[in-house]
């Protein structure tokens, strides 16, 4: 197993990037859901205006959460108290 040491500012930047990505994914999901509801209501949204699900994978949110968990101290870690 390899360990990677990061400075506090590096952790902050990576965490912020993960949160931006997670928020963006949530926004895409919101738009896709709204477009599906509009389609059911009979509204036609041109293809070029439709939001694209970039991964098409339901596990993407879990991957973001898992990545964010790496930055949390383990429960038995003294520095996390």
Chimera marker file (.cmm) of the C-alpha trace (Angstrom):
<marker_set name="trace">
<marker id="1" x="0.000" y="0.000" z="0.000" r="1" g="1" b="0" radius="0.5"/>
<marker id="2" x="1.314" y="3.414" z="-0.921" r="1" g="1" b="0" radius="0.5"/>
<marker id="3" x="0.691" y="6.492" z="1.160" r="1" g="1" b="0" radius="0.5"/>
<marker id="4" x="0.314" y="9.949" z="-0.251" r="1" g="1" b="0" radius="0.5"/>
<marker id="5" x="0.964" y="12.958" z="1.904" r="1" g="1" b="0" radius="0.5"/>
<marker id="6" x="-0.846" y="16.152" z="1.064" r="1" g="1" b="0" radius="0.5"/>
<marker id="7" x="-0.555" y="19.598" z="2.531" r="1" g="1" b="0" radius="0.5"/>
<marker id="8" x="-3.680" y="21.052" z="4.159" r="1" g="1" b="0" radius="0.5"/>
<marker id="9" x="-4.194" y="23.491" z="1.276" r="1" g="1" b="0" radius="0.5"/>
<marker id="10" x="-3.964" y="20.637" z="-1.235" r="1" g="1" b="0" radius="0.5"/>
<marker id="11" x="-6.638" y="18.679" z="0.648" r="1" g="1" b="0" radius="0.5"/>
<marker id="12" x="-8.836" y="21.785" z="0.689" r="1" g="1" b="0" radius="0.5"/>
<marker id="13" x="-8.470" y="22.247" z="-3.089" r="1" g="1" b="0" radius="0.5"/>
<marker id="14" x="-9.199" y="18.581" z="-3.850" r="1" g="1" b="0" radius="0.5"/>
<marker id="15" x="-12.181" y="18.538" z="-1.501" r="1" g="1" b="0" radius="0.5"/>
<marker id="16" x="-13.555" y="21.713" z="-3.102" r="1" g="1" b="0" radius="0.5"/>
<marker id="17" x="-13.135" y="20.202" z="-6.585" r="1" g="1" b="0" radius="0.5"/>
<marker id="18" x="-14.970" y="17.045" z="-5.515" r="1" g="1" b="0" radius="0.5"/>
<marker id="19" x="-17.814" y="19.113" z="-4.069" r="1" g="1" b="0" radius="0.5"/>
<marker id="20" x="-18.067" y="21.161" z="-7.270" r="1" g="1" b="0" radius="0.5"/>
<marker id="21" x="-18.226" y="17.937" z="-9.281" r="1" g="1" b="0" radius="0.5"/>
<marker id="22" x="-20.836" y="16.443" z="-6.981" r="1" g="1" b="0" radius="0.5"/>
<marker id="23" x="-22.936" y="19.615" z="-7.133" r="1" g="1" b="0" radius="0.5"/>
<marker id="24" x="-22.637" y="19.686" z="-10.917" r="1" g="1" b="0" radius="0.5"/>
<marker id="25" x="-23.743" y="16.074" z="-11.149" r="1" g="1" b="0" radius="0.5"/>
<marker id="26" x="-26.753" y="16.897" z="-8.974" r="1" g="1" b="0" radius="0.5"/>
<marker id="27" x="-27.651" y="19.822" z="-11.227" r="1" g="1" b="0" radius="0.5"/>
<marker id="28" x="-27.452" y="17.631" z="-14.334" r="1" g="1" b="0" radius="0.5"/>
<marker id="29" x="-29.723" y="15.074" z="-12.670" r="1" g="1" b="0" radius="0.5"/>
<marker id="30" x="-32.187" y="17.844" z="-11.773" r="1" g="1" b="0" radius="0.5"/>
<marker id="31" x="-32.247" y="19.084" z="-15.376" r="1" g="1" b="0" radius="0.5"/>
<marker id="32" x="-32.642" y="15.590" z="-16.819" r="1" g="1" b="0" radius="0.5"/>
<marker id="33" x="-35.553" y="14.907" z="-14.458" r="1" g="1" b="0" radius="0.5"/>
<marker id="34" x="-37.217" y="18.218" z="-15.394" r="1" g="1" b="0" radius="0.5"/>
<marker id="35" x="-36.795" y="17.413" z="-19.086" r="1" g="1" b="0" radius="0.5"/>
<marker id="36" x="-38.323" y="13.969" z="-18.615" r="1" g="1" b="0" radius="0.5"/>
<marker id="37" x="-41.323" y="15.531" z="-16.845" r="1" g="1" b="0" radius="0.5"/>
<marker id="38" x="-41.675" y="18.092" z="-19.634" r="1" g="1" b="0" radius="0.5"/>
<marker id="39" x="-41.620" y="15.281" z="-22.203" r="1" g="1" b="0" radius="0.5"/>
<marker id="40" x="-44.368" y="13.435" z="-20.298" r="1" g="1" b="0" radius="0.5"/>
<marker id="41" x="-46.402" y="16.662" z="-20.347" r="1" g="1" b="0" radius="0.5"/>
<marker id="42" x="-46.062" y="16.767" z="-24.120" r="1" g="1" b="0" radius="0.5"/>
<marker id="43" x="-43.424" y="19.501" z="-24.333" r="1" g="1" b="0" radius="0.5"/>
<marker id="44" x="-40.766" y="19.087" z="-26.975" r="1" g="1" b="0" radius="0.5"/>
<marker id="45" x="-37.229" y="20.021" z="-26.003" r="1" g="1" b="0" radius="0.5"/>
<marker id="46" x="-34.782" y="20.102" z="-28.916" r="1" g="1" b="0" radius="0.5"/>
<marker id="47" x="-31.927" y="17.610" z="-28.588" r="1" g="1" b="0" radius="0.5"/>
<marker id="48" x="-29.303" y="20.365" z="-28.628" r="1" g="1" b="0" radius="0.5"/>
<marker id="49" x="-30.859" y="21.850" z="-25.455" r="1" g="1" b="0" radius="0.5"/>
<marker id="50" x="-31.085" y="18.587" z="-23.528" r="1" g="1" b="0" radius="0.5"/>
<marker id="51" x="-28.799" y="18.037" z="-20.548" r="1" g="1" b="0" radius="0.5"/>
<marker id="52" x="-26.461" y="15.100" z="-20.996" r="1" g="1" b="0" radius="0.5"/>
<marker id="53" x="-25.740" y="12.587" z="-18.288" r="1" g="1" b="0" radius="0.5"/>
<marker id="54" x="-21.988" y="12.489" z="-18.618" r="1" g="1" b="0" radius="0.5"/>
<marker id="55" x="-21.383" y="9.137" z="-16.945" r="1" g="1" b="0" radius="0.5"/>
<marker id="56" x="-24.637" y="7.250" z="-17.413" r="1" g="1" b="0" radius="0.5"/>
<marker id="57" x="-23.695" y="5.362" z="-14.257" r="1" g="1" b="0" radius="0.5"/>
<marker id="58" x="-25.861" y="5.333" z="-11.136" r="1" g="1" b="0" radius="0.5"/>
<marker id="59" x="-22.762" y="4.721" z="-8.991" r="1" g="1" b="0" radius="0.5"/>
<marker id="60" x="-21.170" y="8.080" z="-9.800" r="1" g="1" b="0" radius="0.5"/>
<marker id="61" x="-22.573" y="9.782" z="-6.702" r="1" g="1" b="0" radius="0.5"/>
<marker id="62" x="-21.224" y="6.950" z="-4.555" r="1" g="1" b="0" radius="0.5"/>
<marker id="63" x="-17.792" y="7.410" z="-6.108" r="1" g="1" b="0" radius="0.5"/>
<marker id="64" x="-17.795" y="11.104" z="-5.164" r="1" g="1" b="0" radius="0.5"/>
<marker id="65" x="-18.860" y="10.228" z="-1.608" r="1" g="1" b="0" radius="0.5"/>
<marker id="66" x="-16.153" y="7.573" z="-1.348" r="1" g="1" b="0" radius="0.5"/>
<marker id="67" x="-13.498" y="10.019" z="-2.549" r="1" g="1" b="0" radius="0.5"/>
<marker id="68" x="-14.620" y="12.606" z="0.003" r="1" g="1" b="0" radius="0.5"/>
<marker id="69" x="-14.464" y="10.000" z="2.792" r="1" g="1" b="0" radius="0.5"/>
<marker id="70" x="-10.724" y="9.600" z="2.182" r="1" g="1" b="0" radius="0.5"/>
<marker id="71" x="-10.255" y="13.076" z="3.645" r="1" g="1" b="0" radius="0.5"/>
<marker id="72" x="-12.074" y="12.291" z="6.887" r="1" g="1" b="0" radius="0.5"/>
<marker id="73" x="-10.016" y="10.942" z="9.782" r="1" g="1" b="0" radius="0.5"/>
<marker id="74" x="-10.638" y="7.353" z="10.774" r="1" g="1" b="0" radius="0.5"/>
<marker id="75" x="-12.790" y="6.984" z="13.922" r="1" g="1" b="0" radius="0.5"/>
<marker id="76" x="-9.796" y="5.763" z="15.948" r="1" g="1" b="0" radius="0.5"/>
<marker id="77" x="-7.469" y="8.469" z="14.599" r="1" g="1" b="0" radius="0.5"/>
<marker id="78" x="-6.342" y="10.706" z="17.444" r="1" g="1" b="0" radius="0.5"/>
<marker id="79" x="-6.042" y="13.738" z="15.118" r="1" g="1" b="0" radius="0.5"/>
<marker id="80" x="-9.780" y="13.492" z="14.361" r="1" g="1" b="0" radius="0.5"/>
<marker id="81" x="-10.832" y="14.299" z="17.922" r="1" g="1" b="0" radius="0.5"/>
<link id1="1" id2="2" r="1" g="1" b="0" radius="0.2"/>
<link id1="2" id2="3" r="1" g="1" b="0" radius="0.2"/>
<link id1="3" id2="4" r="1" g="1" b="0" radius="0.2"/>
<link id1="4" id2="5" r="1" g="1" b="0" radius="0.2"/>
<link id1="5" id2="6" r="1" g="1" b="0" radius="0.2"/>
<link id1="6" id2="7" r="1" g="1" b="0" radius="0.2"/>
<link id1="7" id2="8" r="1" g="1" b="0" radius="0.2"/>
<link id1="8" id2="9" r="1" g="1" b="0" radius="0.2"/>
<link id1="9" id2="10" r="1" g="1" b="0" radius="0.2"/>
<link id1="10" id2="11" r="1" g="1" b="0" radius="0.2"/>
<link id1="11" id2="12" r="1" g="1" b="0" radius="0.2"/>
<link id1="12" id2="13" r="1" g="1" b="0" radius="0.2"/>
<link id1="13" id2="14" r="1" g="1" b="0" radius="0.2"/>
<link id1="14" id2="15" r="1" g="1" b="0" radius="0.2"/>
<link id1="15" id2="16" r="1" g="1" b="0" radius="0.2"/>
<link id1="16" id2="17" r="1" g="1" b="0" radius="0.2"/>
<link id1="17" id2="18" r="1" g="1" b="0" radius="0.2"/>
<link id1="18" id2="19" r="1" g="1" b="0" radius="0.2"/>
<link id1="19" id2="20" r="1" g="1" b="0" radius="0.2"/>
<link id1="20" id2="21" r="1" g="1" b="0" radius="0.2"/>
<link id1="21" id2="22" r="1" g="1" b="0" radius="0.2"/>
<link id1="22" id2="23" r="1" g="1" b="0" radius="0.2"/>
<link id1="23" id2="24" r="1" g="1" b="0" radius="0.2"/>
<link id1="24" id2="25" r="1" g="1" b="0" radius="0.2"/>
<link id1="25" id2="26" r="1" g="1" b="0" radius="0.2"/>
<link id1="26" id2="27" r="1" g="1" b="0" radius="0.2"/>
<link id1="27" id2="28" r="1" g="1" b="0" radius="0.2"/>
<link id1="28" id2="29" r="1" g="1" b="0" radius="0.2"/>
<link id1="29" id2="30" r="1" g="1" b="0" radius="0.2"/>
<link id1="30" id2="31" r="1" g="1" b="0" radius="0.2"/>
<link id1="31" id2="32" r="1" g="1" b="0" radius="0.2"/>
<link id1="32" id2="33" r="1" g="1" b="0" radius="0.2"/>
<link id1="33" id2="34" r="1" g="1" b="0" radius="0.2"/>
<link id1="34" id2="35" r="1" g="1" b="0" radius="0.2"/>
<link id1="35" id2="36" r="1" g="1" b="0" radius="0.2"/>
<link id1="36" id2="37" r="1" g="1" b="0" radius="0.2"/>
<link id1="37" id2="38" r="1" g="1" b="0" radius="0.2"/>
<link id1="38" id2="39" r="1" g="1" b="0" radius="0.2"/>
<link id1="39" id2="40" r="1" g="1" b="0" radius="0.2"/>
<link id1="40" id2="41" r="1" g="1" b="0" radius="0.2"/>
<link id1="41" id2="42" r="1" g="1" b="0" radius="0.2"/>
<link id1="42" id2="43" r="1" g="1" b="0" radius="0.2"/>
<link id1="43" id2="44" r="1" g="1" b="0" radius="0.2"/>
<link id1="44" id2="45" r="1" g="1" b="0" radius="0.2"/>
<link id1="45" id2="46" r="1" g="1" b="0" radius="0.2"/>
<link id1="46" id2="47" r="1" g="1" b="0" radius="0.2"/>
<link id1="47" id2="48" r="1" g="1" b="0" radius="0.2"/>
<link id1="48" id2="49" r="1" g="1" b="0" radius="0.2"/>
<link id1="49" id2="50" r="1" g="1" b="0" radius="0.2"/>
<link id1="50" id2="51" r="1" g="1" b="0" radius="0.2"/>
<link id1="51" id2="52" r="1" g="1" b="0" radius="0.2"/>
<link id1="52" id2="53" r="1" g="1" b="0" radius="0.2"/>
<link id1="53" id2="54" r="1" g="1" b="0" radius="0.2"/>
<link id1="54" id2="55" r="1" g="1" b="0" radius="0.2"/>
<link id1="55" id2="56" r="1" g="1" b="0" radius="0.2"/>
<link id1="56" id2="57" r="1" g="1" b="0" radius="0.2"/>
<link id1="57" id2="58" r="1" g="1" b="0" radius="0.2"/>
<link id1="58" id2="59" r="1" g="1" b="0" radius="0.2"/>
<link id1="59" id2="60" r="1" g="1" b="0" radius="0.2"/>
<link id1="60" id2="61" r="1" g="1" b="0" radius="0.2"/>
<link id1="61" id2="62" r="1" g="1" b="0" radius="0.2"/>
<link id1="62" id2="63" r="1" g="1" b="0" radius="0.2"/>
<link id1="63" id2="64" r="1" g="1" b="0" radius="0.2"/>
<link id1="64" id2="65" r="1" g="1" b="0" radius="0.2"/>
<link id1="65" id2="66" r="1" g="1" b="0" radius="0.2"/>
<link id1="66" id2="67" r="1" g="1" b="0" radius="0.2"/>
<link id1="67" id2="68" r="1" g="1" b="0" radius="0.2"/>
<link id1="68" id2="69" r="1" g="1" b="0" radius="0.2"/>
<link id1="69" id2="70" r="1" g="1" b="0" radius="0.2"/>
<link id1="70" id2="71" r="1" g="1" b="0" radius="0.2"/>
<link id1="71" id2="72" r="1" g="1" b="0" radius="0.2"/>
<link id1="72" id2="73" r="1" g="1" b="0" radius="0.2"/>
<link id1="73" id2="74" r="1" g="1" b="0" radius="0.2"/>
<link id1="74" id2="75" r="1" g="1" b="0" radius="0.2"/>
<link id1="75" id2="76" r="1" g="1" b="0" radius="0.2"/>
<link id1="76" id2="77" r="1" g="1" b="0" radius="0.2"/>
<link id1="77" id2="78" r="1" g="1" b="0" radius="0.2"/>
<link id1="78" id2="79" r="1" g="1" b="0" radius="0.2"/>
<link id1="79" id2="80" r="1" g="1" b="0" radius="0.2"/>
<link id1="80" id2="81" r="1" g="1" b="0" radius="0.2"/>
</marker_set>
